[in-house]
Amino acid sequence: MIGRVQFETQEEKRRSPRFPWVVEIRGRFLPPLEEPEQELPISLQGMTENIGKAGVGVLSDRLLPPNSVLRCEFALSGNPVLIPTLMRVRWANTVAGKRQCRIGLQFLF
């Protein structure tokens, strides 16, 4: 009964449905404004699990701090073009028993 209540509460937070979508994603933290423009190392590398109107779910091997802003790129299978976007980390959790993290990213554009 408790698990069901938690599930219903979690579903109520979503503003739009999620759909399966598996593509490669890479991302870099944005540098502070006062620093000269430089390319920071890749901070996120993983695979998306799903997509919705407001964001994507990602599996990665690195936990990211909530509210971090990243410049991300989606790599579509069989296509050399990368799709750029700005995203904010809404939440991040480790996956029990695995060396992976599940991350919720919100579109910022």
Sequence and secondary structure as in RCSB ss.txt:
>XXXX:A:sequence
MIGRVQFETQEEKRRSPRFPWVVEIRGRFLPPLEEPEQELPISLQGMTENIGKAGVGVLSDRLLPPNSVLRCEFA
LSGNPVLIPTLMRVRWANTVAGKRQCRIGLQFLF
>XXXX:A:secstr
 HHHHHHHHHHHH SS  EE   EEEEEE   TTS        EEEEEEEE SSEEEEEESS   TT EEEEEEE
 TT   EEEEEEEEEEEEE TTSS EEEEEEE  
